[in-house]
Amino acid sequence: MTRFISTRGQAPAVGFREALLAGLAPDGGLYVPQAIPRLPDATWRDLRGHSLADIGTTLIAPLIGDELPRATLHALLADALDFPIPLVPLGDRISMVELFHGPTFAFKDVGARVLARMMSAVHDADAPPLTVLVATSGDTGGAVAQAFHGVPRTRVVVLYPHGQVSAVQEAQFTTLGGNVSAIAVQGTFDDCQRLAKEAFARADLRADANLTSANSISLGRLLPQMIYYAHAALTAGEGPPLAVSVPSGNFGNLAAGLMAARMGAQIAGFHAATNINDTVPRYLASGRFEPRPSVQTLANAMDVGHPSNLERIRWMFADQVQAVRDAITSSVHTDDDVRRAMRRLHDEHGYVADPHSAIAWLGALRRLEQHPDERVLALATAHPAKFGDVVSDAIGRDVPIPLPLAAAMTRTRQVTHIEARPEALVPLVYA
């Protein structure tokens, strides 16, 4: 049976079901596959032109073994990934990979929708109801809330930093009601993430509330994100070496890309493009991991000062910083850079990008400066309408809002406000 281990090496190896439902390992580490197999070149050749579900089944099945039958895995992937992921060329060397065509118009629909279906598939009918605790800096909250809304015997508790997500993002997870509770924390995303981790560190709370995670720390979020890297590389086809520019905050997205490459996806390298929350670029430059309090920016989903998934990346490279540098280049971009990039994309390419996708494009330009022999895929992670005011100001015209987002904005918000203290959160987890 395939086993999963903690990045910190102080917890026993477990099977897929236990790792999926636990969220965080008992020693505080993140679950990773004990081994990441490289698929044969022939397998990759055969995958060209296949569906997202076919690609996902081929990647994930070897990692999870027989705990989820292959046919069940394929069926849930086909159900979850029922939207396109197109590549949009911007010149000869850069293409945008549009990951925002799912129901909440953000890339996190991929991981959240698959995660919800995986959890339903492995959750025993006679087990206590699940409580899904998730911290969000923007899009995770909406994607997870939508994915689990109405799922029987499951509660969702969304923590978010009050006043630091866009109005559209907030509407997507505060207006659903039912089994979804929204909690506004007086603090930053890092405070929300800390509260979630402290809750998971309490064995009594984890057991009594049957607590599980849907953040990017979750194994069930990580594995499906490999799919769009493989799909994009297969779609891009033959040509110069391919790199991927990833707009990065908590670094789960990039960790998934590195895993896809380990499994044989034809990706020559990665570029981590961040806003001024630059913990990882500083780590790559100095070799020291020195988290700082996060700073609010236009690209709020990337406002992370203590990126959890760097732990997975360091584990993958045996904590050898030079090996990480060999795989990942990086760049840091200010809000002014982002405004100029959105305007340039609109004026020069007729392309409307949200702040996060604009950072990915800036990262692609930087990667090409460093590696002019490559092609670069830039991950477009959110629909521009989710940041309509900011984008409109940059490009000088209104951004049409899709009907589902407009409808969310009209619904009544249901929010509980708390201070960033564990004792304020615990009663709401039990509620």
C-alpha positions as CSV (number, residue, x, y, z in Angstrom):
1,M,0.0,0.0,0.0
2,T,1.2,3.5,-0.8
3,R,2.4,5.4,2.3
4,F,2.5,9.0,3.2
5,I,5.0,10.5,5.6
6,S,5.4,13.8,7.4
7,T,7.9,16.4,6.1
8,R,9.3,16.5,9.7
9,G,9.9,12.8,9.9
10,Q,8.5,12.4,13.5
11,A,5.2,10.8,12.7
12,P,4.4,7.3,11.5
13,A,3.7,6.6,7.8
14,V,0.0,6.4,7.0
15,G,-2.2,5.4,4.1
16,F,-4.0,7.8,1.7
17,R,-7.3,7.9,3.6
18,E,-5.7,8.8,6.9
19,A,-3.4,11.4,5.4
20,L,-6.3,12.9,3.5
21,L,-8.6,13.2,6.5
22,A,-5.9,14.3,9.0
23,G,-4.8,17.4,7.0
24,L,-1.7,18.0,9.2
25,A,0.6,15.2,10.4
26,P,0.7,14.7,14.2
27,D,4.2,16.2,14.4
28,G,3.0,19.4,12.8
29,G,4.5,18.5,9.4
30,L,2.8,18.2,6.0
31,Y,2.0,14.9,4.4
32,V,4.0,13.9,1.3
33,P,4.2,10.7,-0.7
34,Q,7.0,8.4,0.6
35,A,8.1,8.1,-3.0
36,I,7.2,10.0,-6.1
37,P,7.5,7.7,-9.1
38,R,8.6,8.9,-12.5
39,L,6.1,7.7,-15.2
40,P,7.6,6.2,-18.4
41,D,8.0,8.4,-21.4
42,A,5.6,6.2,-23.3
43,T,2.9,7.0,-20.8
44,W,3.4,10.7,-21.3
45,R,3.3,10.3,-25.0
46,D,0.0,8.4,-24.8
47,L,-1.6,11.1,-22.6
48,R,-1.5,13.8,-25.3
49,G,-4.9,14.9,-26.2
50,H,-6.5,13.1,-23.3
51,S,-9.0,14.6,-20.8
52,L,-8.1,16.2,-17.4
53,A,-9.7,13.2,-15.8
54,D,-7.5,10.8,-17.8
55,I,-4.4,12.8,-17.0
56,G,-5.3,13.0,-13.3
57,T,-6.0,9.3,-12.9
58,T,-2.6,8.5,-14.5
59,L,-0.8,10.8,-12.1
60,I,-2.7,10.2,-8.9
61,A,-3.5,6.5,-9.0
62,P,0.2,5.4,-8.5
63,L,0.4,7.6,-5.5
64,I,-2.7,6.5,-3.6
65,G,-2.8,2.8,-4.5
66,D,-5.9,0.8,-4.0
67,E,-7.5,2.9,-1.3
68,L,-9.5,4.7,-3.9
69,P,-10.4,2.4,-6.9
70,R,-9.1,3.7,-10.2
71,A,-12.6,3.8,-11.7
72,T,-13.9,5.8,-8.7
73,L,-10.9,8.2,-9.0
74,H,-11.6,8.7,-12.7
75,A,-15.3,9.3,-12.1
76,L,-14.8,11.9,-9.4
77,L,-12.1,13.7,-11.4
78,A,-14.4,13.9,-14.4
79,D,-17.2,15.2,-12.2
80,A,-15.0,17.8,-10.5
81,L,-13.0,19.0,-13.5
82,D,-15.9,19.8,-15.8
83,F,-14.5,23.1,-17.1
84,P,-11.8,23.9,-19.6
85,I,-8.1,25.0,-18.9
86,P,-7.1,26.8,-22.1
87,L,-3.7,28.1,-23.1
88,V,-3.7,31.7,-24.5
89,P,-0.6,32.7,-26.4
90,L,0.8,36.2,-25.8
91,G,3.5,36.4,-28.4
92,D,5.9,33.6,-29.4
93,R,7.4,32.7,-26.1
94,I,4.7,33.2,-23.4
95,S,1.3,31.7,-23.0
96,M,-1.2,32.2,-20.2
97,V,-2.7,29.0,-18.7
98,E,-6.2,30.1,-17.7
99,L,-7.1,28.2,-14.5
100,F,-10.2,30.4,-13.6
101,H,-13.0,28.8,-15.7
102,G,-14.4,26.8,-12.7
103,P,-17.5,27.7,-10.7
104,T,-15.7,30.3,-8.4
105,F,-13.5,31.7,-11.1
106,A,-10.2,30.8,-9.4
107,F,-7.6,28.1,-9.9
108,K,-8.4,26.7,-6.4
109,D,-11.6,25.2,-7.9
110,V,-9.3,22.4,-9.2
111,G,-8.0,21.3,-5.8
112,A,-11.1,22.1,-3.8
113,R,-13.6,20.3,-6.0
114,V,-11.4,17.2,-6.2
115,L,-10.7,17.3,-2.5
116,A,-14.4,17.4,-1.6
117,R,-15.2,14.4,-3.7
118,M,-12.2,12.5,-2.4
119,M,-13.3,13.1,1.2
120,S,-16.8,12.0,0.4
121,A,-15.5,8.8,-1.2
122,V,-13.3,7.8,1.8
123,H,-15.4,9.2,4.7
124,D,-17.1,6.2,6.5
125,A,-20.8,6.4,6.7
126,D,-20.7,5.6,10.5
127,A,-18.0,8.1,11.3
128,P,-18.8,11.4,13.0
129,P,-19.4,14.4,10.7
130,L,-16.4,16.2,9.3
131,T,-15.4,19.7,10.2
132,V,-13.4,21.3,7.4
133,L,-11.3,24.2,8.9
134,V,-9.7,26.4,6.3
135,A,-7.9,29.7,6.4
136,T,-8.1,31.9,3.3
137,S,-6.2,34.9,1.9
138,G,-8.8,35.3,-0.9
139,D,-9.8,32.6,-3.3
140,T,-9.5,29.4,-1.2
141,G,-12.5,30.4,1.0
142,G,-14.8,30.6,-2.0
143,A,-13.6,27.5,-3.7
144,V,-13.7,25.3,-0.6
145,A,-17.1,26.7,0.6
146,Q,-18.6,26.1,-2.8
147,A,-17.1,22.6,-3.2
148,F,-18.4,21.4,0.2
149,H,-21.7,23.5,0.4
150,G,-24.5,21.1,1.0
151,V,-22.3,18.0,1.3
152,P,-24.0,15.8,3.9
153,R,-22.3,15.3,7.3
154,T,-19.7,18.0,6.6
155,R,-19.3,21.5,8.1
156,V,-17.0,24.1,6.7
157,V,-15.4,26.9,8.8
158,V,-13.7,29.6,6.8
159,L,-11.2,31.9,8.6
160,Y,-10.3,35.1,6.7
161,P,-8.5,38.4,7.6
162,H,-11.2,41.1,8.0
163,G,-10.9,43.8,5.4
164,Q,-8.2,42.1,3.4
165,V,-10.0,40.1,0.8
166,S,-11.9,41.6,-2.2
167,A,-15.6,42.2,-1.9
168,V,-16.3,39.6,-4.6
169,Q,-14.1,37.0,-2.8
170,E,-15.8,37.7,0.5
171,A,-19.3,37.4,-1.0
172,Q,-18.5,33.9,-2.4
173,F,-18.0,32.3,1.1
174,T,-20.0,34.6,3.5
175,T,-23.3,34.3,1.7
176,L,-23.8,30.6,1.4
177,G,-25.0,29.8,4.9
178,G,-26.1,26.2,5.6
179,N,-23.1,24.1,6.5
180,V,-20.7,27.0,5.7
181,S,-19.6,29.4,8.5
182,A,-17.5,32.5,7.8
183,I,-15.3,33.9,10.5
184,A,-13.6,37.3,10.1
185,V,-10.4,37.5,12.1
186,Q,-9.0,40.8,13.3
187,G,-5.5,40.3,11.8
188,T,-3.7,39.0,8.8
189,F,-3.8,35.8,6.8
190,D,-0.8,34.6,8.8
191,D,-2.9,35.0,12.0
192,C,-5.7,32.9,10.3
193,Q,-3.2,30.3,9.3
194,R,-1.7,30.2,12.8
195,L,-5.1,29.8,14.4
196,A,-5.9,26.9,12.0
197,K,-2.5,25.2,12.7
198,E,-3.0,25.6,16.5
199,A,-6.4,24.0,16.2
200,F,-5.0,21.0,14.4
201,A,-2.2,20.7,17.0
202,R,-4.9,20.0,19.7
203,A,-5.6,16.3,19.7
204,D,-8.8,16.7,21.7
205,L,-10.2,19.3,19.2
206,R,-9.2,17.2,16.2
207,A,-10.9,14.1,17.6
208,D,-14.0,15.7,19.1
209,A,-14.8,17.9,16.1
210,N,-13.4,15.4,13.6
211,L,-11.3,18.2,12.2
212,T,-9.8,18.2,8.8
213,S,-8.2,20.7,6.4
214,A,-8.9,22.1,3.0
215,N,-6.0,24.5,2.9
216,S,-3.0,24.0,0.6
217,I,-1.5,22.0,3.5
218,S,-4.0,19.3,2.6
219,L,-2.7,16.4,0.6
220,G,-6.1,16.3,-1.2
221,R,-5.5,19.8,-2.5
222,L,-1.9,19.1,-3.5
223,L,-2.3,16.0,-5.7
224,P,-5.0,17.3,-8.1
225,Q,-3.1,20.5,-8.7
226,M,-0.5,18.4,-10.5
227,I,-3.1,17.8,-13.2
228,Y,-3.0,21.3,-14.8
229,Y,0.8,21.3,-15.0
230,A,0.7,18.0,-16.9
231,H,-2.1,19.2,-19.1
232,A,-0.4,22.5,-19.9
233,A,2.9,20.8,-20.7
234,L,1.1,18.2,-22.9
235,T,-0.9,20.9,-24.7
236,A,2.1,23.1,-25.3
237,G,3.7,20.2,-27.2
238,E,7.2,20.0,-28.7
239,G,9.5,23.0,-28.9
240,P,12.1,24.8,-26.8
241,P,12.4,23.9,-23.1
242,L,9.3,24.8,-21.1
243,A,9.2,26.7,-17.8
244,V,6.2,27.7,-15.7
245,S,5.8,31.1,-13.9
246,V,3.7,30.6,-10.8
247,P,2.2,33.5,-8.8
248,S,3.1,32.4,-5.3
249,G,1.9,33.0,-1.8
250,N,1.6,29.9,0.3
251,F,3.5,27.9,-2.3
252,G,1.2,24.9,-2.5
253,N,0.7,25.6,-6.3
254,L,4.4,25.5,-6.9
255,A,4.9,22.4,-4.8
256,A,2.4,20.6,-7.0
257,G,4.2,21.7,-10.1
258,L,7.5,20.3,-8.8
259,M,5.8,17.0,-8.1
260,A,4.3,16.9,-11.6
261,A,7.8,17.5,-13.0
262,R,9.2,14.7,-10.7
263,M,6.6,12.4,-12.3
264,G,7.9,13.3,-15.7
265,A,5.9,16.3,-17.0
266,Q,8.1,18.0,-19.5
267,I,8.8,21.2,-17.5
268,A,12.4,22.4,-17.4
269,G,12.1,24.8,-14.6
270,F,9.9,27.0,-12.5
271,H,9.7,30.7,-11.6
272,A,8.2,31.9,-8.3
273,A,6.8,35.3,-8.9
274,T,5.7,37.0,-5.6
275,N,4.4,40.4,-4.4
276,I,6.4,42.2,-1.8
277,N,5.8,39.3,0.6
278,D,9.1,37.9,-0.4
279,T,10.0,35.3,2.2
280,V,10.8,32.6,-0.5
281,P,12.9,34.9,-2.8
282,R,14.9,35.9,0.3
283,Y,15.3,32.2,1.2
284,L,16.6,31.5,-2.3
285,A,19.0,34.4,-2.1
286,S,20.4,33.8,1.4
287,G,19.6,30.2,2.2
288,R,17.8,31.2,5.4
289,F,14.1,30.9,6.0
290,E,13.1,34.1,7.8
291,P,9.3,34.6,7.8
292,R,8.0,38.2,8.3
293,P,4.6,39.6,9.0
294,S,2.6,39.7,5.8
295,V,1.9,43.0,4.1
296,Q,-1.4,43.8,2.3
297,T,-1.1,44.2,-1.5
298,L,-3.3,44.3,-4.6
299,A,-2.6,40.5,-5.0
300,N,-4.2,39.6,-1.7
301,A,-4.1,35.8,-2.2
302,M,-0.3,36.1,-2.1
303,D,-0.1,38.1,1.0
304,V,1.6,35.4,3.0
305,G,4.6,36.0,5.2
306,H,5.0,32.5,6.5
307,P,4.4,30.2,3.4
308,S,3.5,26.7,4.7
309,N,4.3,24.8,1.6
310,L,8.0,25.8,1.4
311,E,8.3,23.0,3.9
312,R,7.2,20.5,1.3
313,I,9.5,22.0,-1.3
314,R,12.5,21.9,1.1
315,W,11.6,18.2,1.9
316,M,11.6,17.4,-1.9
317,F,15.1,18.7,-2.2
318,A,16.4,17.3,1.1
319,D,16.7,20.8,2.4
320,Q,19.6,21.6,0.0
321,V,19.1,25.2,-0.9
322,Q,21.2,25.0,-4.0
323,A,19.1,22.2,-5.4
324,V,16.0,24.4,-4.8
325,R,17.7,27.3,-6.6
326,D,18.5,25.0,-9.5
327,A,14.8,24.2,-9.9
328,I,13.3,27.6,-9.1
329,T,14.1,31.2,-10.1
330,S,12.2,34.0,-8.5
331,S,11.2,37.7,-8.7
332,V,9.5,40.2,-6.5
333,H,6.9,42.7,-7.8
334,T,5.3,45.8,-6.2
335,D,1.8,47.1,-6.6
336,D,3.0,49.7,-9.0
337,D,4.6,46.9,-11.1
338,V,1.3,45.1,-11.1
339,R,-0.7,48.1,-12.2
340,R,1.7,48.8,-15.1
341,A,1.6,45.1,-16.1
342,M,-2.2,45.0,-16.2
343,R,-2.1,48.1,-18.4
344,R,0.6,46.7,-20.7
345,L,-1.2,43.4,-21.1
346,H,-4.4,45.2,-22.1
347,D,-2.8,47.7,-24.4
348,E,-0.2,45.5,-26.1
349,H,-2.1,42.1,-26.1
350,G,-5.7,43.0,-25.6
351,Y,-5.6,40.7,-22.5
352,V,-7.3,41.5,-19.2
353,A,-5.6,40.0,-16.2
354,D,-6.2,40.2,-12.5
355,P,-3.3,41.2,-10.2
356,H,-2.1,37.7,-9.5
357,S,-2.1,36.7,-13.2
358,A,-0.2,39.9,-14.0
359,I,2.5,38.9,-11.5
360,A,2.7,35.6,-13.3
361,W,3.3,37.4,-16.6
362,L,5.9,39.6,-15.0
363,G,7.6,36.5,-13.7
364,A,7.5,35.0,-17.2
365,L,9.2,38.1,-18.6
366,R,11.9,37.8,-15.9
367,R,12.4,34.1,-16.6
368,L,12.9,34.8,-20.3
369,E,15.5,37.4,-19.5
370,Q,17.4,34.8,-17.6
371,H,16.7,31.9,-19.9
372,P,16.1,33.3,-23.4
373,D,16.1,29.8,-25.0
374,E,12.9,28.8,-23.2
375,R,9.1,29.1,-23.6
376,V,7.2,30.1,-20.5
377,L,3.7,29.3,-19.3
378,A,2.3,31.9,-16.9
379,L,-0.5,30.7,-14.6
380,A,-3.6,32.9,-14.7
381,T,-5.1,32.1,-11.4
382,A,-8.2,34.3,-11.1
383,H,-10.8,35.9,-13.2
384,P,-10.2,39.7,-13.5
385,A,-13.8,40.5,-12.4
386,K,-12.9,39.2,-8.9
387,F,-10.7,42.3,-8.6
388,G,-12.8,44.5,-10.9
389,D,-12.1,47.9,-9.3
390,V,-8.3,47.4,-9.3
391,V,-8.3,46.1,-12.9
392,S,-10.6,48.8,-14.2
393,D,-8.5,51.5,-12.7
394,A,-5.4,50.0,-14.4
395,I,-6.8,49.5,-17.9
396,G,-9.2,52.4,-18.0
397,R,-12.5,50.5,-18.7
398,D,-15.0,48.4,-16.8
399,V,-14.5,44.7,-16.4
400,P,-17.7,42.7,-17.1
401,I,-18.7,40.6,-14.1
402,P,-19.9,37.0,-14.7
403,L,-23.5,36.3,-13.6
404,P,-22.6,34.0,-10.7
405,L,-20.3,36.6,-9.2
406,A,-22.9,39.3,-9.6
407,A,-25.5,37.1,-7.9
408,A,-23.1,36.5,-5.0
409,M,-22.7,40.2,-4.5
410,T,-26.5,40.6,-3.9
411,R,-26.8,38.0,-1.2
412,T,-26.7,38.8,2.5
413,R,-23.4,38.2,4.2
414,Q,-23.3,36.0,7.4
415,V,-20.1,36.6,9.3
416,T,-18.8,36.1,12.8
417,H,-16.0,38.4,13.9
418,I,-13.3,37.3,16.4
419,E,-10.0,38.4,17.7
420,A,-6.9,36.4,16.6
421,R,-6.9,34.2,19.7
422,P,-7.4,30.4,19.9
423,E,-9.9,30.6,22.7
424,A,-12.1,32.8,20.4
425,L,-12.0,30.2,17.6
426,V,-12.5,26.9,19.6
427,P,-16.2,27.4,20.5
428,L,-17.0,28.1,16.8
429,V,-15.3,24.9,15.7
430,Y,-17.5,23.0,18.1
431,A,-20.6,24.9,17.1
